[in-house]
């Protein structure tokens, strides 16, 4: 077994039993978590050994293996903790670097195709595993027992505070998704928000929800690349979009942020990041989930910020919040898995659950975090102290909003 030489002596954290198609077994390591890796097709072992970063997900999609005596997440824990990214060979790292310009080819036409690949999928998929407002980014668990809906409200509230908004201001939301943050800011800060997306489905549903809330006068969603926007705004927000920019376009992105801001403007960039030095994009994620995507190191992002003459007013690192978010998404996806299998097929379901699992695991064992970059054009645009962010508890504000929303739903259902 080709994989035997790879696994032997390397599994020192947790334990792994590999059950082969002929019924024989191989045991590695000891202790918890323990996982039984059930191989249905012996060709899977050869494929995984030849290219583990790509073929682990590919062979799972192909139904060549499954997990018993544990979960897919447990398997990811054992593999990631025993085979950290630092064990990549020099040739593997060199190959990743050479392929980056191709994988991150995010000129305007390519960016639109890349976005459509993921975000124009069957919209009922997103509606059944995301929160009610369709926030497709890391939530903020201001309290450990928050629901996903509450934690996403808390994220929007945290961003509202960091933008230092005043009623009547104009806000640009780059990569606005289905408009959840735009509607939140319009409702709770009294501002006018222009959202940009490259997904036709996101714009369609975002416009519909905006009309349902009566916010057409304060929220506009445009099907447009951020590089085409020319207006000036008091504030710029971008949540979960910077991962799609591509390293070659960082200067272009931050130049656009600077040029869209007024002289005293403030920007808040919320992005997945890595705590390690710059690296590559997982080839399976690139192929099936986010073509053109790249997760930045702080050194890469801030170097571009500096080159574009923006002030780094504040940086916050949200660590395991995304792991908790992904766990909630997985729970909701699994609750509807049978329906998705009927509509989209078993192969799609295996792809999606592998994506959610490996993403959650990466925040625990592959040094992924979320960065909040608060940026400004002038040195005094942001208050001197951070009290304005935490002067009242975020969870308290969320509790009040949740209670008000529940009261509104009760009023509608009772016909009053």
Beta strands, then each sheet from edge to edge (+ up, - down):
strand 1: 14-19
strand 2: 25-30
strand 3: 34-39
strand 4: 65-68
strand 5: 170-174
strand 6: 192-197
strand 7: 219-223
strand 8: 233-239
strand 9: 261-274
strand 10: 296-297
strand 11: 311-318
strand 12: 368-376
sheet 1: 2+ 1- 3- 4+
sheet 2: 7+ 6+ 5+ 8+ 9+ 10+
sheet 3: 7+ 6+ 5+ 8+ 9+ 12- 11+
end
